[in-house]
Amino acid sequence: MDKNQGYAILKAVMLENGRGFALGEHPTAPSPFVTWACYDDEHGKRQYEWGHYGSDRAALEQDFLKRVEDYQEQFSVKVVQVEAPGLYKYYSTQRPVAPGTFPKPAGNAPDEIENYDKRVPVEGGAFLAWGHLTYTKPLTEKEAADYELRPAPEVASILREGRPRPIAEQMKEAAKLAGERQAPAAPKRDAPDRGGR
């Protein structure tokens, strides 16, 4: 997880012009939450500027979203990457996760590594995996392929669409899929007249 001035970066959104915004937290600071404008310098190091500080997390999360939306509207740019610890999940389908079996790109070490006791079905039985890793930033297709990692379905959709889908949209899709997978309703049988009982 990235840090700036002691604040752990909880979330960042990068836009197609190389600019972005970040939300940070430092529990012991007088103002424990902050939003910053940010960009990656010529050496690939994230730089933060123009901080808005406060003690109300909800208010700073709203400030973060408003700053992103205002910037997008003003400069007509799209979101190209969303970053948050654990956001990007990849499954190890060929072997247990061990040293040398996963990529460690500069500035994007795994947030979590979990091995399963054996190769188990994951993602509703879609495929088998030995374990999973989560990253703050997405891996390139080559990085994932070189280590035979398979992105979780939500990662694949984020990479296609450029941002996570709203939870309401995900719930509607899940309800639709559940409805499609249900067996057809049993035909109603005419019950005999019980005389008002």
Sine and cosine of phi, psi and omega as CSV:
sin_phi,cos_phi,sin_psi,cos_psi,sin_omega,cos_omega
0.00,0.00,0.71,-0.71,-0.01,-1.00
-0.96,0.27,0.50,-0.86,0.05,-1.00
-0.73,-0.68,0.50,-0.87,0.11,-0.99
-0.58,-0.81,0.81,-0.58,0.00,-1.00
0.78,0.63,0.58,0.82,0.00,-1.00
1.00,0.09,-0.13,0.99,0.02,-1.00
-1.00,0.03,0.79,-0.61,0.10,-1.00
-0.98,0.19,0.74,-0.67,0.01,-1.00
-0.98,0.20,0.88,-0.47,-0.01,-1.00
-1.00,0.05,-0.54,0.84,-0.11,-0.99
-0.34,-0.94,0.58,-0.81,0.10,-0.99
-0.58,-0.81,0.55,-0.84,0.07,-1.00
-0.81,-0.58,0.82,-0.57,0.03,-1.00
-0.94,-0.33,0.67,-0.75,-0.06,-1.00
-0.97,-0.26,0.22,-0.98,-0.12,-0.99
-0.92,0.39,-0.26,0.97,0.04,-1.00
-1.00,-0.05,0.15,0.99,0.05,-1.00
1.00,0.02,-0.09,1.00,0.05,-1.00
-1.00,-0.08,0.24,-0.97,0.03,-1.00
-0.18,-0.98,-0.14,-0.99,-0.01,-1.00
-0.64,-0.77,0.51,-0.86,-0.03,-1.00
-0.70,-0.71,0.48,-0.88,0.08,-1.00
-0.90,-0.44,0.79,-0.62,-0.03,-1.00
-0.80,-0.60,0.31,-0.95,0.01,-1.00
-0.67,-0.75,0.69,-0.72,0.10,-0.99
-0.67,-0.74,0.99,-0.10,-0.15,-0.99
-0.83,0.56,-0.47,0.88,-0.06,-1.00
-0.99,-0.16,0.02,1.00,0.01,-1.00
-0.97,0.22,0.43,-0.90,0.06,-1.00
-0.85,0.53,-0.61,0.79,0.12,-0.99
-0.91,-0.42,0.99,-0.12,-0.18,-0.98
-0.95,0.31,-0.19,0.98,-0.02,-1.00
-0.82,-0.57,0.49,-0.87,-0.02,-1.00
-0.47,-0.88,0.53,-0.85,0.24,-0.97
-0.88,-0.47,0.65,-0.76,0.03,-1.00
-0.78,-0.62,0.47,-0.88,0.31,-0.95
-0.98,0.19,0.52,-0.85,-0.03,-1.00
-0.51,-0.86,0.27,-0.96,0.08,-1.00
-0.34,-0.94,0.31,-0.95,0.07,-1.00
-0.99,-0.15,0.81,-0.59,-0.03,-1.00
-0.97,0.25,-0.04,-1.00,-0.07,-1.00
-0.89,0.45,-0.29,0.96,0.03,-1.00
-0.99,-0.13,0.09,1.00,0.00,-1.00
0.99,0.14,0.14,0.99,0.01,-1.00
-1.00,0.03,0.73,-0.68,0.00,-1.00
-0.95,0.30,0.77,-0.64,0.04,-1.00
-0.92,-0.40,0.65,-0.76,-0.05,-1.00
-0.87,-0.50,0.61,-0.79,0.00,-1.00
-0.44,-0.90,0.21,-0.98,0.08,-1.00
0.80,0.60,0.88,0.48,-0.02,-1.00
-0.98,0.21,0.62,-0.78,0.17,-0.99
-0.92,-0.39,0.91,-0.42,-0.11,-0.99
-0.96,-0.27,0.46,-0.89,0.05,-1.00
-0.11,-0.99,0.09,-1.00,-0.03,-1.00
-0.95,-0.32,-0.11,0.99,-0.02,-1.00
-0.98,-0.19,0.95,-0.32,-0.06,-1.00
-0.86,0.51,-0.72,0.70,-0.03,-1.00
-0.86,0.51,-0.67,0.74,0.01,-1.00
-0.90,0.43,-0.64,0.77,0.00,-1.00
-0.96,0.29,-0.53,0.85,0.10,-1.00
-0.91,0.42,-0.64,0.77,0.07,-1.00
-0.91,0.42,-0.65,0.76,0.04,-1.00
-0.87,0.49,-0.68,0.73,0.03,-1.00
-0.84,0.54,-0.78,0.63,-0.01,-1.00
-0.89,0.45,-0.66,0.75,0.00,-1.00
-0.91,0.42,-0.66,0.75,0.02,-1.00
-0.89,0.46,-0.67,0.74,0.03,-1.00
-0.90,0.45,-0.76,0.65,-0.03,-1.00
-0.89,0.46,-0.70,0.72,0.00,-1.00
-0.88,0.47,-0.68,0.73,-0.01,-1.00
-0.91,0.42,-0.68,0.74,0.03,-1.00
-0.87,0.49,-0.69,0.73,0.00,-1.00
-0.91,0.41,-0.70,0.72,-0.05,-1.00
-0.92,0.39,-0.65,0.76,-0.11,-0.99
-0.94,-0.33,0.06,1.00,0.03,-1.00
0.78,0.63,0.81,0.59,0.02,-1.00
-0.87,-0.50,0.43,-0.90,-0.01,-1.00
-0.96,-0.28,0.37,-0.93,0.09,-1.00
-0.96,0.29,0.76,-0.64,0.06,-1.00
-0.95,-0.32,-0.37,0.93,-0.02,-1.00
-0.39,-0.92,0.70,-0.72,0.12,-0.99
-0.93,-0.37,0.74,-0.68,-0.02,-1.00
-0.84,-0.54,0.71,-0.70,0.09,-1.00
-0.29,-0.96,0.60,-0.80,0.01,-1.00
-0.82,0.57,0.78,-0.62,0.05,-1.00
0.98,0.18,0.06,1.00,-0.07,-1.00
-0.94,0.34,-0.59,0.80,-0.09,-1.00
-0.97,-0.26,0.93,-0.36,-0.09,-1.00
-0.95,-0.31,0.73,-0.68,0.01,-1.00
-0.77,-0.63,0.66,-0.75,0.00,-1.00
-0.98,-0.18,0.64,-0.77,0.12,-0.99
-1.00,-0.04,0.96,-0.27,-0.12,-0.99
-1.00,-0.07,-0.24,0.97,-0.11,-0.99
-0.96,-0.28,-0.39,0.92,-0.08,-1.00
-0.34,-0.94,0.35,-0.94,0.13,-0.99
-0.88,0.47,0.47,-0.88,0.02,-1.00
-0.97,0.26,0.82,-0.58,-0.01,-1.00
-0.50,-0.87,0.19,-0.98,0.03,-1.00
-0.81,0.59,0.72,-0.70,0.00,-1.00
1.00,0.07,-0.01,1.00,-0.03,-1.00
-0.96,-0.29,0.16,0.99,0.01,-1.00
-0.50,-0.87,0.46,-0.89,-0.01,-1.00
-0.97,0.22,0.49,-0.87,0.07,-1.00
-0.76,-0.65,0.94,0.33,-0.02,-1.00
-0.88,0.47,0.51,-0.86,0.02,-1.00
-0.84,0.55,0.78,-0.63,0.02,-1.00
0.97,0.25,0.17,0.98,-0.02,-1.00
-0.54,-0.84,0.81,0.58,0.07,-1.00
-0.94,0.35,0.42,-0.91,0.01,-1.00
-0.87,0.50,0.63,-0.78,0.07,-1.00
-0.99,0.15,-0.57,0.82,-0.06,-1.00
-0.55,-0.84,0.63,-0.78,0.11,-0.99
-0.78,-0.63,0.81,-0.58,0.01,-1.00
-0.71,-0.70,0.83,-0.55,0.12,-0.99
-0.99,-0.13,0.60,-0.80,0.09,-1.00
-1.00,-0.06,0.30,-0.95,-0.02,-1.00
-0.90,0.43,-0.48,0.88,0.01,-1.00
-0.43,-0.90,0.01,-1.00,0.04,-1.00
-0.96,0.27,0.86,-0.51,-0.11,-0.99
-0.81,-0.59,0.43,-0.90,0.08,-1.00
-0.92,0.38,0.67,-0.75,0.03,-1.00
-0.76,-0.65,0.23,-0.97,0.01,-1.00
0.78,0.62,0.79,0.62,0.05,-1.00
0.93,0.36,0.46,0.89,0.02,-1.00
1.00,0.09,0.20,0.98,-0.04,-1.00
-0.90,0.44,-0.58,0.82,0.02,-1.00
-0.31,-0.95,0.14,-0.99,-0.02,-1.00
-0.98,-0.22,0.55,-0.83,0.02,-1.00
-0.58,-0.81,0.46,-0.89,0.06,-1.00
-1.00,0.00,-0.35,0.94,-0.03,-1.00
0.08,-1.00,-0.06,-1.00,0.04,-1.00
-0.59,-0.80,0.32,-0.95,0.08,-1.00
-0.76,-0.64,0.50,-0.86,0.12,-0.99
-0.84,-0.54,0.55,-0.83,-0.01,-1.00
-0.77,-0.63,0.42,-0.91,0.06,-1.00
-0.97,0.25,-0.62,0.78,0.01,-1.00
-0.90,-0.43,0.44,-0.90,-0.01,-1.00
-0.94,0.33,0.50,-0.87,0.14,-0.99
-0.99,0.16,0.42,-0.91,0.12,-0.99
-0.96,0.30,0.32,-0.95,0.04,-1.00
-0.85,0.52,-0.63,0.78,0.00,-1.00
-0.90,0.43,-0.69,0.72,0.01,-1.00
-0.87,0.50,-0.71,0.70,0.01,-1.00
-0.91,0.42,-0.68,0.73,-0.03,-1.00
-0.93,0.38,-0.64,0.77,-0.01,-1.00
-0.86,0.52,-0.52,0.85,-0.02,-1.00
-0.95,-0.30,0.18,0.98,0.02,-1.00
0.81,0.59,0.70,0.71,0.07,-1.00
-0.99,-0.11,0.60,-0.80,0.00,-1.00
-0.91,-0.42,0.83,-0.55,0.00,-1.00
-0.93,0.37,0.58,-0.81,0.11,-0.99
-0.89,0.46,0.48,-0.88,-0.03,-1.00
-0.80,0.61,-0.63,0.78,0.00,-1.00
-0.92,0.39,-0.50,0.87,0.06,-1.00
-0.93,0.38,-0.70,0.72,0.00,-1.00
-0.86,0.50,-0.65,0.76,0.01,-1.00
-0.94,0.34,-0.58,0.81,0.06,-1.00
-0.89,0.46,-0.69,0.72,-0.02,-1.00
-0.92,0.40,-0.57,0.82,0.04,-1.00
-0.95,0.31,-0.73,0.69,-0.13,-0.99
-1.00,-0.03,-0.29,0.96,0.03,-1.00
1.00,0.05,-0.04,1.00,0.02,-1.00
-0.29,-0.96,0.40,-0.92,0.06,-1.00
-0.92,0.38,0.56,-0.83,0.06,-1.00
-0.97,0.24,0.54,-0.84,0.05,-1.00
-0.86,0.51,0.55,-0.84,-0.06,-1.00
-0.87,0.49,-0.58,0.82,0.02,-1.00
-0.88,0.48,-0.65,0.76,0.03,-1.00
-0.91,0.41,-0.65,0.76,0.03,-1.00
-0.90,0.43,-0.64,0.77,0.00,-1.00
-0.91,0.41,-0.66,0.75,0.02,-1.00
-0.88,0.47,-0.69,0.73,0.00,-1.00
-0.90,0.44,-0.66,0.75,0.01,-1.00
-0.90,0.44,-0.66,0.75,0.02,-1.00
-0.90,0.43,-0.65,0.76,0.01,-1.00
-0.90,0.44,-0.72,0.70,0.02,-1.00
-0.89,0.45,-0.64,0.77,0.02,-1.00
-0.89,0.46,-0.66,0.75,0.02,-1.00
-0.90,0.44,-0.62,0.78,0.00,-1.00
-0.93,0.36,-0.50,0.87,-0.07,-1.00
-1.00,0.03,-0.13,0.99,0.00,-1.00
-0.96,0.27,0.52,-0.85,0.08,-1.00
-0.93,0.37,0.48,-0.88,0.02,-1.00
-0.87,0.49,0.52,-0.85,-0.01,-1.00
-0.89,0.45,0.63,-0.77,0.03,-1.00
-0.92,0.39,0.63,-0.78,0.01,-1.00
-0.90,0.43,0.59,-0.80,0.01,-1.00
-0.97,0.23,0.67,-0.74,0.03,-1.00
-0.98,-0.18,0.57,-0.82,0.06,-1.00
-0.96,0.29,0.87,-0.50,0.00,-1.00
-1.00,0.08,0.55,-0.84,0.04,-1.00
-0.93,0.38,0.48,-0.88,0.01,-1.00
-0.94,0.34,0.81,-0.58,-0.05,-1.00
-0.98,-0.18,0.14,0.99,0.09,-1.00
0.94,0.33,0.62,0.79,0.09,-1.00
0.98,0.18,0.24,0.97,0.00,-1.00
-0.98,0.21,0.00,0.00,0.00,0.00
